[in-house]
Amino acid sequence: MFSSTTIEKQTATESHSGVEQYAPAIDQPGHLINKFAWFASTVPALLIPLLVLMYGYVTQHASVANEAAMLSEVANRKAVANFQGGNRHAFEQMLYVVSKNSESEMTLNEADNGDALVRIQKRILLHFEDGTSALLTISRSLYPVFIDAVIGLILGVLIGFLVFWGVQIYVRRALNIAMTQLAQRDEAEHRLRATNSLFSAILESTAEGIIAIDGEGRIAACNSRYLELWRLAEGELKQGADYMFFASLAAKVRDSKRFLERNQQLLNSPTSELIECLELRDGRFFEWTSRPQRIHKKVVGRISTFRDVSDSKRAEILLTTEKAVLEKIVQGAPLEDALFVVADSIERESGDMFCAILFCEDGRTNDLNAVTGTSLPSWYSDRMLALRPCLGQRKNDSQCINIDAPSSWFESRSYSQLMEQVGVSRINLELIKGSMGNVLGLVLAHYRSEAAHGFAQDDELLRIASQMCSIAVERYHSTRELAQLAHYDFLTELPNRKYFHDHLKKAIDRAQGANHGLGLLFLDLDRFKAVNDSLGHAAGDALLKVVASRIRESVREQDVVARLSGDEFVVLIEDLHQTEFAAELASKIAARMTEGVNLHGQQTFVSVSVGIALYPQDGKTLEELLKNADTAMYEAKEQGRNGVQFFHARMNENNLERLRLEEQLRHALECNEMTIHYQPKVQASTMTVIGAEALLRWQHPKRGLLSPSEFVPILEETDLIDEYWKWIIRKVCEDMLSLDEVSRNRLDIAVNVSARQFGNHSLRDSLTRVIDSTGINPNRLELELTESLLMKEPQQASKILGELRELGIGGIAIDDFGTGYSSLAYLKGFPVTALKIDRSFVSGIAHGNQDEAIVQAIMALAKSLGLRVTAEGVETFEQAASLTAQGCHEFQGYYFGKPVSLESFIMTMKGDLRLVNGLAPKVTSKHANRNPFL
């Protein structure tokens, strides 16, 4: 119950954890409190009964004495008054009464035999007048005193308990409070000491000089960094008045008057703040910040900080210089202007320097140019360049500045004389090195003999100037290279498209003002892709370089030759007075191109197609001239390549018509303008229809039925072929289901596959989806591909054909066989099932010419390879008979039927031949007995 109290404290420390925890300890004053409580409680418990006992005893003793004296007096008087005659018995009776009334035991002339240990007795000797005497004994019992003492003891114990409880509770609490307050004060003092120590450490470790000024303008405190920045001794701060101290500071500032004025303003305006940059006389810069010091929102002084910003200030100046240098380079200013900014800037920073910069301007030669700051005279550069300095490592060349020991060149007699003319006697230098370590020039610093601080302190300036010059020179070279790349073709070094467009615009403006013509030649190499594919891109690049060189050699010096892209070149002829000159120049270039070119040991021959557009008759703007010249070039290609073609208006009409058709084709499927016509295929042995070829037709709303040759090439060149192919194959499969309803025989349908569609990955997916959705047997489909398409990439083609066969496609036929350049080795590996003889060979077969021999060869080849042969373009009985005799398996042509709509083809299958145009051909009487349909 009266246990000691344990006090636990936590105080902040400077440790990383920030907390100092005192371990629990036994409170030593608690033991003292316990002892004091026991002592304080024992004292009343013992003292009170003791005092009661003493008081009772003294009181009883005094009472007995008083009573004895009183009785003695009374006894003596009564004895005199009433007992003169002597009546002893009456006297004794009276004494007895007195004693009884006084609660005393009286004895007369006899001893008291009572317990003397518990009594207080008083004996009085009485003398009577009769000469007799009596011994009066008065006694009192101590039992009441003892009873009072016991009661006092109980009261003392109770009071002692209360004292013990009070001491334990209130005294201990007061002690705890006092101890807590003492601990808190110690902790606060500890925190204050720690804070003061931390603040002092921070104050001393900061890079800023700090000074505290009180409200009266007196110096309160400052850190050592402040003294270090202002280069003051500690004693200087304590000596003299404060105003004298600030006056000494002002003497170190370049603008002393303003510094003192600003201090006075801050003193007069306690709540104001200040941020200002001070320039010292020794060249340093201080950032001065001053703010009021407040305690409970009341201004009690001012704190000022000073930070040395000399490096950043210098860096800012140098950065501004670098920015100005780069701006000049970006704006296309001469390199001399940019380097002058560097030289002038470091001269101003130094104050004693005479700066000159020697540099290589073109970056390719070692010859040096010179630029100077404003301190050196204008003729310095000319006289320096008259010495013809250059960079190198030739030690014996007097004009060569050896980059390993450059200072030796400047110690020569000729340069020393130049220095004497300028009025300088000392020189320092720094090499300008590029990012790759190559030397680009030198930065020279000249000084007079009486220079204030000498060139040794400007080493850093020279180094920075060297770096800026390096950046400027390399950026200048890079800018020139970028300009070259931006305006010239990197491969042929001819002007590129952008440069040519800009030049052509200016040429048109000049021609319009001078009222003369222009000629624009648009050149495109023929079969350049074949060279790239067969010999590689490196050979193609070499060929383009040769072509560019030959074009330049063929034109005049004032004519502009440019490469637009790929294998497209243009030539601009200005001041064209005769149209014939443009044609002659184009022919000259075309003839020059036909000469052989040796590419990596391979003799190669190329040709060029040239289109010519003239200003102003073929166009008055850049876009019109380029478009029309390009159109004329494509016309030359269509005319058979390796030719020259002038532009004429009809070409644009054809192109416009082509664009209109392309736009209409994009909506033809939606408008149900497309249809499929079927041309029957007849078996030669039975002369019966065994299938048909599906041919796309366009029922144009204005022009009627258009043949495939008018729009299929447009589909091939655009992205429409994929959409149309999906529609065609679905339509063919659906039509096959309709044919199955009216024909007893199996009819197979052949569908043409375009070159663009063949290389598309969606070909197989489209076939799979259509076959699955219609349920048609894929074995009844035959895909026709041109010979040139397969031979373009034989290995890839063989893979695709194999995948189609795996899909279940019944037949794969090579269309227009004999017109391409098939390799028999690849043909043997292709999974094809049929060959279709081109109509160009069939047309002359009956006349016994070379076509018949070609057909016989195709028949023999097909037989050896086990392939079926279909003859296209059979238009006469004689052709059919000759082909039959040679073993042809199938016929297709107008003799047996023209392409017709599905409805007409179905009517033919029903036997109504009259409804089919050409399916039941008109036969003369001469051949009536040989008509297979009769």
Number of C-alpha atoms within 10 A of each C-alpha: 4 14 10 17 16 12 15 12 13 12 16 17 17 13 8 6 8 9 12 13 11 11 9 10 10 11 15 11 15 19 15 12 20 18 13 15 23 18 15 19 23 18 15 22 22 17 15 22 24 18 15 20 22 15 15 20 20 13 13 21 19 13 15 22 19 13 19 23 14 12 19 18 13 14 21 16 13 15 23 15 10 12 18 13 11 14 11 12 10 13 16 15 11 15 22 18 14 18 20 12 10 15 13 20 20 22 18 18 13 11 11 17 6 12 9 13 8 15 17 19 21 17 17 17 13 18 15 17 14 12 6 8 13 14 16 25 22 24 26 20 18 19 12 15 21 19 15 17 22 17 15 22 23 16 17 24 21 15 19 24 19 15 22 23 16 14 20 22 13 11 15 21 13 13 15 18 12 12 16 15 12 12 16 16 12 13 17 15 12 15 17 14 13 15 16 13 13 13 13 12 12 12 18 17 13 14 15 22 24 23 20 20 20 17 16 9 17 13 20 13 12 20 20 18 21 21 17 13 16 16 11 15 11 13 8 11 17 11 10 10 11 15 13 12 15 15 14 15 17 18 15 15 22 16 14 19 12 13 18 18 11 14 16 12 12 19 18 11 11 16 16 13 14 13 13 12 15 21 18 19 13 9 11 17 21 22 17 19 16 20 17 22 19 13 8 6 7 10 14 16 22 24 19 21 19 24 20 18 17 16 11 12 16 15 14 12 15 20 14 13 22 24 13 15 24 20 13 20 23 12 8 12 14 12 22 19 13 24 30 20 20 28 27 19 21 24 21 14 15 18 13 21 27 25 28 27 28 27 27 20 21 15 14 8 10 19 19 21 20 23 26 26 22 17 18 18 12 12 10 18 17 12 13 19 15 9 13 13 19 23 22 17 14 13 15 8 12 15 15 20 24 19 20 11 10 18 15 13 20 17 12 11 10 12 15 16 12 15 19 10 11 17 14 19 13 15 18 18 21 21 24 25 19 17 10 6 8 11 18 22 29 27 25 22 24 24 21 18 11 10 14 10 12 16 21 8 10 20 14 10 20 25 16 17 27 25 20 23 32 23 19 21 28 18 18 24 18 13 15 15 13 13 11 15 14 15 18 21 18 12 12 18 16 22 23 23 19 14 17 22 17 12 16 21 14 13 19 21 14 15 18 15 9 10 11 15 21 24 26 26 30 32 28 25 22 18 14 17 15 11 18 15 11 10 15 12 13 12 18 21 17 17 22 21 16 17 23 20 14 15 24 18 12 16 18 12 9 10 14 19 22 26 25 20 11 13 20 16 23 26 23 22 22 20 17 17 12 11 14 10 13 23 19 12 18 28 18 14 24 24 15 18 20 14 11 13 17 13 18 11 7 11 9 15 16 19 22 30 29 32 29 30 28 22 21 18 12 21 16 14 15 17 12 15 26 22 18 25 29 24 24 27 28 20 21 23 21 11 13 10 19 20 20 26 23 21 24 16 9 9 15 15 11 12 12 12 12 15 13 11 17 18 11 13 22 15 11 18 15 9 11 10 15 20 17 18 21 23 24 27 26 23 18 21 11 11 15 16 21 16 22 21 22 24 20 21 21 22 15 15 10 6 8 9 14 14 13 14 9 12 17 18 12 18 22 15 11 12 13 15 20 20 13 19 21 17 15 20 19 19 15 23 23 17 16 21 13 14 19 13 9 13 13 10 13 13 18 20 25 24 21 20 17 20 16 15 17 18 15 13 10 13 17 14 12 16 20 15 13 20 18 11 12 13 12 15 15 21 14 18 23 21 21 22 23 19 22 19 20 23 18 13 11 18 14 13 19 19 12 20 20 14 14 21 16 10 15 14 18 20 22 22 25 25 24 21 22 20 14 14 12 17 11 10 8 14 17 10 11 19 19 24 18 22 25 24 25 19 18 14 22 22 17 14 22 17 11 9 11 12 17 20 13 16 21 17 13 19 23 15 15 17 14 9 14 12 17 19 23 25 28 22 20 20 19 16 17 14 21 25 14 15 25 17 10 14 16 25 19 25 28 27 22 20 21 28 22 19 24 21 17 20 16 20 25 21 15 21 17 12 11 13 17 13 15 22 17 17 23 21 21 11 15 9 9 7 11 12 11 12 17 16 13 9
